Amino acid sequence: MINTNTSNAASGVVHIRPYQLLSIEDGLSDEIKFFMPALEAAGSLTVIESIMLLKLMRCVSPTHVFEFGTYKGYTTRLLLENLPERDVAGERIYTLDLPDLENIVFQGTDKDLATESITYQRKYLSSPRKNLVKQVLQDSMTLDPQLYSKKFQFIFIDANHEVSYVCRDTENALVMLADAPSCIVWHDYGNPQFPELTQYLEDLSARVPVYHVEDTMLAFHLLGKTVAPRRG
């Protein structure tokens, strides 16, 4: 069983209840577009994680989104169908995944999931808004973040969970992150398969504010919005 209420007295990660995130005013309609979760649990978000992810995106109302780790495109489609309308030309969601698995170091079950996704018809391709998605096939270790400096208001990191990748993806994301309001979200915080990922985010919280939504494996860094206090 996954412990999603990770607590470490030495950590600067702030653990919050879902209602604290939902309490942030976003000025948008309360309607969202949702999809039944995938039957397989691995590599996918839970229902509550999906709702929290959408709420974080709504908080910053992004013009452009970057996703590290397309996998089968479930989360890409979820973000795409709920992306606020903007009068801008071209692709608005950039989603990165590996073109192949040669010489890639994985942790946990990531290699099996990556193997599945290589030939999978990604879910966002069935959307009438698919023209808003740019598929980037590249090892994120070779990504030049300066090409996208301050371009993205919302960045989701859920790719290779080996800690060197998490570190590189995060450092790149901090360069690519736009000025407030903006947000970086990580998946698999507290997942026992990836203890080094959790430790990395706890260490990172000494540099930048990091929150964890209890009952999920989502952690986030949010600029320009204030998280509501706990009740009582």
C-alpha positions as CSV (number, residue, x, y, z in Angstrom):
1,M,0.0,0.0,0.0
2,I,1.3,3.4,-0.9
3,N,1.7,6.0,1.9
4,T,0.4,9.2,0.5
5,N,0.6,11.1,3.8
6,T,4.4,11.2,3.9
7,S,5.7,13.3,6.7
8,N,9.3,14.2,7.6
9,A,10.1,16.5,10.3
10,A,13.3,17.6,8.5
11,S,11.4,18.3,5.3
12,G,10.2,21.6,4.2
13,V,7.4,20.1,2.1
14,V,4.1,21.4,3.3
15,H,1.4,18.7,3.5
16,I,-2.1,20.0,2.7
17,R,-5.6,18.6,2.5
18,P,-7.4,18.5,-0.9
19,Y,-9.9,21.1,0.3
20,Q,-7.1,23.6,0.8
21,L,-6.3,23.5,-2.9
22,L,-9.9,23.4,-4.0
23,S,-10.5,26.6,-1.9
24,I,-8.3,28.7,-4.2
25,E,-10.5,30.9,-6.4
26,D,-9.8,30.4,-10.1
27,G,-12.7,32.4,-11.6
28,L,-13.7,29.6,-13.9
29,S,-16.9,27.6,-14.4
30,D,-17.2,24.7,-12.0
31,E,-17.6,22.4,-15.0
32,I,-14.7,20.1,-16.1
33,K,-14.4,17.4,-18.7
34,F,-13.4,14.1,-17.2
35,F,-12.6,10.6,-18.4
36,M,-12.9,7.2,-16.8
37,P,-9.5,6.2,-15.4
38,A,-7.5,3.6,-17.2
39,L,-8.0,0.0,-16.0
40,E,-4.3,-0.4,-15.3
41,A,-3.2,1.5,-12.3
42,A,0.5,1.8,-13.1
43,G,1.5,4.9,-15.0
44,S,-1.9,6.6,-14.5
45,L,-3.4,9.1,-12.2
46,T,-6.1,8.3,-9.7
47,V,-9.5,10.1,-9.8
48,I,-8.6,12.5,-6.9
49,E,-5.1,13.1,-8.5
50,S,-6.8,14.0,-11.8
51,I,-9.1,16.5,-10.1
52,M,-6.2,18.0,-8.1
53,L,-4.1,18.3,-11.3
54,L,-6.9,20.0,-13.1
55,K,-7.4,22.4,-10.2
56,L,-3.8,23.4,-10.2
57,M,-4.0,24.0,-14.0
58,R,-7.1,26.1,-13.5
59,C,-5.3,28.2,-10.8
60,V,-2.8,29.5,-13.3
61,S,-5.1,29.4,-16.4
62,P,-2.1,28.6,-18.7
63,T,-1.5,29.7,-22.2
64,H,1.2,27.0,-22.6
65,V,1.7,23.6,-20.9
66,F,4.7,21.3,-20.8
67,E,4.4,17.6,-19.8
68,F,7.4,15.5,-19.1
69,G,6.3,12.0,-19.8
70,T,3.5,11.4,-22.3
71,Y,3.1,7.7,-21.6
72,K,-0.2,6.7,-23.2
73,G,-1.5,10.2,-23.5
74,Y,-4.3,9.9,-20.8
75,T,-3.1,12.9,-18.8
76,T,-2.3,14.8,-22.0
77,R,-5.9,14.4,-23.1
78,L,-7.3,15.4,-19.7
79,L,-5.3,18.6,-19.7
80,L,-6.1,19.3,-23.4
81,E,-9.9,19.0,-22.9
82,N,-9.8,21.3,-20.0
83,L,-7.3,23.8,-21.3
84,P,-8.7,27.4,-21.1
85,E,-9.5,29.0,-24.4
86,R,-6.8,31.5,-25.6
87,D,-6.5,33.6,-28.7
88,V,-3.0,32.3,-29.6
89,A,-1.8,30.5,-32.7
90,G,0.0,27.1,-32.7
91,E,0.4,24.3,-30.3
92,R,-0.2,25.0,-26.6
93,I,0.6,21.7,-24.9
94,Y,4.1,20.3,-25.4
95,T,4.4,16.7,-24.3
96,L,7.8,14.9,-24.2
97,D,8.5,11.2,-24.3
98,L,11.4,8.9,-25.3
99,P,11.8,8.1,-29.0
100,D,13.4,4.7,-28.0
101,L,14.8,3.0,-24.9
102,E,18.4,2.5,-25.9
103,N,20.9,3.3,-23.1
104,I,18.2,4.6,-20.7
105,V,18.4,3.9,-17.0
106,F,15.1,3.2,-15.3
107,Q,13.8,2.6,-11.8
108,G,11.0,0.4,-10.6
109,T,8.5,-0.6,-13.3
110,D,9.3,2.4,-15.5
111,K,11.0,0.3,-18.2
112,D,8.0,-1.9,-18.7
113,L,5.7,1.1,-18.9
114,A,8.0,2.9,-21.3
115,T,8.1,-0.2,-23.5
116,E,4.2,-0.3,-23.6
117,S,4.0,3.3,-24.5
118,I,6.5,3.3,-27.4
119,T,4.0,1.8,-29.9
120,Y,0.7,2.9,-28.2
121,Q,-1.8,5.1,-30.1
122,R,-1.8,8.0,-27.6
123,K,-5.2,9.0,-26.3
124,Y,-5.0,12.7,-27.0
125,L,-4.9,11.9,-30.8
126,S,-8.6,11.1,-30.6
127,S,-9.4,14.6,-29.4
128,P,-10.8,17.2,-31.9
129,R,-8.3,19.6,-30.2
130,K,-5.3,17.4,-31.0
131,N,-3.8,20.2,-33.2
132,L,-3.0,22.1,-29.9
133,V,-0.6,19.3,-28.9
134,K,3.1,19.2,-29.9
135,Q,4.6,15.7,-29.4
136,V,8.3,16.0,-28.6
137,L,10.2,12.7,-29.0
138,Q,13.5,13.3,-27.1
139,D,15.4,12.1,-24.1
140,S,14.8,14.8,-21.6
141,M,18.5,14.6,-20.6
142,T,19.3,16.3,-23.9
143,L,16.5,19.0,-23.7
144,D,17.8,22.6,-23.9
145,P,15.5,24.5,-21.5
146,Q,16.7,27.9,-22.9
147,L,14.7,27.2,-26.0
148,Y,11.6,27.5,-23.8
149,S,12.7,30.0,-21.2
150,K,9.7,31.3,-19.2
151,K,7.3,29.9,-21.8
152,F,5.1,27.6,-19.8
153,Q,2.7,28.6,-17.0
154,F,2.0,24.9,-16.2
155,I,4.5,22.1,-16.1
156,F,3.8,18.4,-15.2
157,I,6.7,16.1,-14.4
158,D,5.8,12.4,-14.6
159,A,8.5,10.8,-16.8
160,N,11.5,8.7,-15.9
161,H,11.5,8.4,-12.1
162,E,15.2,7.6,-11.8
163,V,16.5,10.4,-9.6
164,S,19.0,11.9,-12.1
165,Y,16.1,12.3,-14.6
166,V,13.8,13.9,-11.9
167,C,16.6,16.3,-11.0
168,R,17.3,17.3,-14.7
169,D,13.6,17.6,-15.5
170,T,13.0,19.8,-12.5
171,E,16.0,22.0,-13.1
172,N,14.8,22.4,-16.7
173,A,11.3,23.1,-15.6
174,L,12.5,25.9,-13.3
175,V,14.0,27.6,-16.3
176,M,11.0,27.0,-18.5
177,L,8.5,28.2,-15.9
178,A,6.8,31.5,-16.7
179,D,6.4,34.3,-14.2
180,A,3.4,34.1,-11.8
181,P,0.8,32.8,-11.8
182,S,2.5,29.5,-12.7
183,C,3.0,26.0,-11.4
184,I,5.2,22.9,-11.5
185,V,3.6,19.6,-10.5
186,W,5.4,16.3,-9.8
187,H,3.8,12.8,-9.6
188,D,4.9,9.9,-7.5
189,Y,5.9,11.8,-4.4
190,G,5.7,9.2,-1.5
191,N,5.6,6.3,-3.9
192,P,7.7,3.5,-2.3
193,Q,9.0,2.5,-5.7
194,F,10.8,5.8,-6.0
195,P,12.2,6.8,-2.5
196,E,15.0,8.9,-4.1
197,L,12.4,11.0,-5.9
198,T,10.6,11.7,-2.7
199,Q,13.9,12.6,-1.0
200,Y,14.9,14.8,-3.9
201,L,11.6,16.8,-3.6
202,E,12.1,17.1,0.2
203,D,15.6,18.5,-0.4
204,L,14.3,20.8,-3.1
205,S,11.8,22.3,-0.6
206,A,14.7,24.0,1.1
207,R,15.2,26.0,-2.1
208,V,11.6,26.6,-3.4
209,P,8.2,26.1,-1.7
210,V,6.9,22.6,-2.3
211,Y,3.4,21.4,-1.3
212,H,2.1,17.8,-1.1
213,V,-1.6,17.1,-1.5
214,E,-2.5,14.4,1.1
215,D,-4.2,11.2,-0.2
216,T,-2.4,11.7,-3.5
217,M,1.2,11.3,-4.9
218,L,1.1,14.9,-6.2
219,A,3.6,17.6,-5.1
220,F,3.6,21.1,-6.5
221,H,5.4,24.5,-6.6
222,L,2.9,27.3,-7.1
223,L,3.6,30.9,-7.8
224,G,1.2,33.8,-7.5
225,K,-1.5,32.0,-5.6
226,T,-2.0,31.5,-1.9
227,V,-2.9,28.0,-0.5
228,A,-5.8,28.2,2.0
229,P,-4.9,27.4,5.7
230,R,-6.1,24.2,7.3
231,R,-9.5,24.4,9.1
232,G,-9.5,24.3,12.9
